[in-house]
Amino acid sequence: MRRLVKFWRDRAGSSAAEFALVLPIFVALTVGTINLCLLFFANTLLHYTVADAARCMSVKTLVCTSPSVTQTYALSHYKGPVITPVFTATAAACGSSVSATASFPLITGLVNLSVPMSASACFPT
């Protein structure tokens, strides 16, 4: 009986046990935060690329000569995280319109989600 009481009163390994309980939660929160920041970064770069492509279609008519060339221009100028955005360029009432859609795989450590993203811009001609 004394051994059992002595075992329950001993605190020698309590910090290791607490660390083992907290570590998976800490790692999941850290990985989730980093991936959430990458999601915001990808969204910002997608918006920037769409605006740049719409500006190219309106102003740089020697570079972006057609909607298909503008889509290729936009795809080559996207420098964000590895997603595959789909760009569409059209002539609209507001001028030159470019839009994009993509799906970002958000890996949080606990749940894996696919977050849809979209961006559009119109630049007057």
The 8 nearest C-alpha neighbors of each residue, nearest first, counted from 0:
[[1, 3, 2, 4, 5, 6, 7, 8],
 [2, 0, 4, 3, 5, 6, 7, 8],
 [1, 3, 5, 0, 4, 6, 7, 8],
 [4, 2, 6, 0, 5, 1, 7, 8],
 [3, 5, 1, 7, 6, 2, 8, 0],
 [4, 6, 2, 8, 3, 7, 1, 9],
 [7, 5, 3, 9, 4, 8, 2, 1],
 [6, 8, 4, 5, 9, 3, 10, 2],
 [9, 7, 5, 6, 4, 10, 3, 11],
 [8, 10, 6, 7, 11, 5, 12, 13],
 [11, 9, 13, 12, 8, 7, 14, 6],
 [12, 10, 9, 13, 14, 15, 8, 6],
 [13, 11, 15, 14, 10, 16, 9, 17],
 [12, 14, 16, 10, 15, 11, 17, 18],
 [13, 15, 17, 16, 12, 18, 11, 10],
 [16, 14, 18, 12, 13, 17, 19, 20],
 [15, 17, 19, 13, 18, 14, 20, 12],
 [18, 16, 14, 20, 19, 15, 13, 21],
 [17, 19, 15, 21, 20, 16, 22, 14],
 [18, 20, 16, 17, 22, 21, 15, 23],
 [19, 21, 17, 18, 22, 16, 23, 24],
 [20, 22, 18, 24, 19, 23, 25, 17],
 [21, 23, 25, 24, 19, 18, 20, 26],
 [24, 22, 26, 25, 21, 27, 20, 19],
 [23, 25, 27, 22, 26, 21, 28, 20],
 [24, 26, 22, 28, 23, 27, 29, 21],
 [25, 27, 29, 23, 28, 24, 30, 22],
 [28, 26, 108, 24, 30, 29, 25, 31],
 [29, 27, 31, 25, 26, 30, 32, 24],
 [28, 30, 26, 32, 31, 27, 25, 33],
 [31, 29, 33, 27, 32, 28, 107, 26],
 [107, 32, 30, 28, 34, 29, 33, 27],
 [33, 31, 35, 29, 34, 30, 28, 36],
 [32, 34, 36, 30, 35, 31, 29, 37],
 [35, 33, 37, 31, 36, 32, 105, 30],
 [34, 36, 38, 32, 37, 33, 31, 39],
 [35, 37, 33, 39, 34, 38, 40, 32],
 [36, 38, 34, 40, 35, 39, 41, 33],
 [39, 37, 35, 41, 36, 40, 42, 34],
 [38, 40, 42, 36, 37, 41, 43, 35],
 [39, 41, 37, 43, 38, 42, 36, 44],
 [42, 40, 38, 44, 79, 39, 43, 80],
 [41, 43, 45, 39, 40, 44, 38, 46],
 [44, 42, 40, 46, 45, 41, 39, 47],
 [45, 43, 47, 41, 46, 42, 48, 79],
 [44, 46, 42, 48, 43, 47, 41, 49],
 [47, 45, 49, 43, 44, 118, 48, 50],
 [46, 48, 44, 50, 45, 49, 51, 43],
 [49, 47, 51, 45, 50, 46, 77, 44],
 [50, 48, 52, 46, 51, 47, 97, 120],
 [51, 49, 53, 47, 120, 48, 52, 54],
 [50, 52, 48, 54, 49, 53, 55, 47],
 [53, 51, 55, 49, 54, 73, 50, 48],
 [54, 52, 56, 50, 55, 97, 51, 122],
 [53, 55, 51, 57, 52, 56, 122, 58],
 [56, 54, 59, 52, 58, 53, 57, 63],
 [55, 57, 53, 63, 54, 58, 60, 59],
 [58, 56, 124, 54, 55, 95, 59, 53],
 [57, 59, 55, 60, 54, 56, 124, 53],
 [60, 58, 55, 61, 62, 56, 63, 57],
 [59, 61, 63, 64, 62, 58, 56, 57],
 [60, 62, 59, 64, 63, 58, 56, 55],
 [63, 61, 60, 59, 64, 55, 56, 68],
 [64, 62, 69, 56, 60, 68, 65, 61],
 [63, 65, 60, 61, 62, 68, 66, 56],
 [66, 64, 68, 67, 63, 69, 56, 60],
 [65, 67, 69, 88, 68, 89, 70, 64],
 [66, 68, 70, 69, 65, 71, 88, 87],
 [69, 67, 71, 65, 70, 66, 63, 72],
 [70, 68, 72, 66, 63, 67, 71, 73],
 [69, 71, 67, 73, 72, 68, 86, 87],
 [70, 72, 68, 74, 69, 73, 75, 67],
 [73, 71, 69, 75, 70, 74, 68, 76],
 [72, 74, 70, 76, 52, 71, 75, 48],
 [75, 73, 71, 77, 76, 72, 70, 86],
 [74, 76, 72, 73, 77, 71, 78, 70],
 [77, 75, 73, 74, 78, 72, 48, 52],
 [76, 78, 74, 75, 48, 79, 73, 44],
 [79, 77, 76, 80, 44, 75, 81, 48],
 [78, 80, 41, 77, 44, 81, 40, 45],
 [81, 79, 41, 82, 78, 37, 40, 38],
 [80, 82, 79, 83, 78, 103, 41, 84],
 [83, 81, 80, 84, 103, 101, 102, 79],
 [82, 84, 101, 85, 81, 102, 100, 74],
 [85, 83, 101, 100, 82, 99, 86, 74],
 [84, 86, 99, 100, 101, 83, 87, 74],
 [87, 85, 99, 70, 98, 84, 88, 100],
 [88, 86, 98, 97, 70, 99, 89, 85],
 [87, 89, 97, 66, 96, 70, 69, 98],
 [90, 88, 96, 91, 66, 95, 97, 87],
 [89, 91, 95, 96, 94, 92, 88, 93],
 [92, 90, 94, 93, 95, 96, 89, 121],
 [91, 93, 94, 90, 95, 96, 123, 121],
 [92, 94, 91, 123, 121, 95, 122, 96],
 [95, 93, 123, 124, 91, 122, 92, 90],
 [96, 94, 90, 122, 121, 53, 91, 57],
 [95, 97, 121, 89, 53, 120, 88, 90],
 [98, 96, 88, 53, 120, 87, 119, 49],
 [99, 97, 119, 87, 118, 86, 49, 120],
 [100, 98, 86, 118, 85, 117, 84, 119],
 [99, 101, 117, 85, 84, 116, 118, 86],
 [102, 100, 84, 116, 115, 83, 117, 85],
 [101, 103, 115, 114, 116, 113, 104, 82],
 [102, 104, 114, 113, 105, 115, 82, 101],
 [105, 103, 113, 112, 106, 114, 102, 111],
 [106, 104, 112, 111, 113, 103, 34, 107],
 [107, 105, 111, 108, 104, 34, 31, 112],
 [31, 108, 106, 109, 110, 30, 111, 105],
 [107, 109, 27, 106, 110, 31, 30, 111],
 [108, 110, 107, 27, 111, 106, 31, 28],
 [109, 111, 107, 108, 112, 106, 105, 31],
 [112, 110, 106, 105, 107, 109, 113, 104],
 [113, 111, 105, 104, 114, 110, 106, 103],
 [112, 114, 104, 103, 105, 102, 115, 111],
 [113, 115, 103, 102, 112, 104, 116, 105],
 [116, 114, 102, 101, 103, 113, 117, 100],
 [117, 115, 101, 100, 102, 114, 42, 118],
 [116, 118, 100, 99, 101, 115, 119, 98],
 [119, 117, 99, 46, 98, 100, 45, 49],
 [118, 120, 98, 97, 49, 99, 117, 121],
 [119, 121, 50, 97, 96, 49, 98, 53],
 [120, 122, 96, 95, 53, 94, 93, 97],
 [121, 123, 95, 94, 53, 54, 57, 124],
 [124, 122, 94, 93, 95, 121, 57, 54],
 [123, 57, 94, 122, 95, 58, 93, 56]]
